[in-house]
Amino acid sequence: MLVLAIVLSALLSYLLGSFNSSILVVRLWKHQDIRDYGSKNAGLTNTLRCFGKGCAALTLLGDMAKGIVAVWLSRGICILLDTGLTAQQDVHFIGYIAGIFAILGHVYPLYYHFKGGKGVLVGVSVFLGIDWKVFLCLILIFAVVMAISKYVSLGSIVAAACCPVLTILFQIWQCGDLPWWYLWLNTGLAALMAALVIAMHHANLQRLKNGTENKFSLHGSSQKS
């Protein structure tokens, strides 16, 4: 039953992640395709820059909802199939797997020819479903790095890199009675999530190196190409 729960959680999370909030919001509200504008990336930052704060706010809510719902679904599947895991283990172990596949769905969406966003919001929202304290730390790290550097991409990369470190520290603190192999398994899954997000920023890393990366601005211009 545990294997079936993992397979179902992965499949449903991927299908859920494949619904790209930016593409849907811009198409329904502006009757345009976000992938034709700006950086061509179907994500929050490009939506803000090209279509303004309203579309960006809805995109943010939609992307974050995907990660949270994926974790909740995975936990519900474990309960429904009676896997024998505790509630805490369901949220951590199955939740990380759900998060990985939700990110994969966002990055390589089935419904949009496998061309999506970078998975940052989906990834961080997974931690809101798993452990809100890790989530708050990640948001704080992102905000501080972005405030200092003015680069959204750098804040995203640094926050993602901190995911596995925060995961094992908080689990040692909160779940000291769990076996070490289980803690390292969860940490490894968190590291895989982080690696997916960082890998999707390879072009940003190159632009940061070259000094050509765009800095963040709250003032999004309308339909800029």
Disulfide bonds with the S-S distance in Angstrom:
none
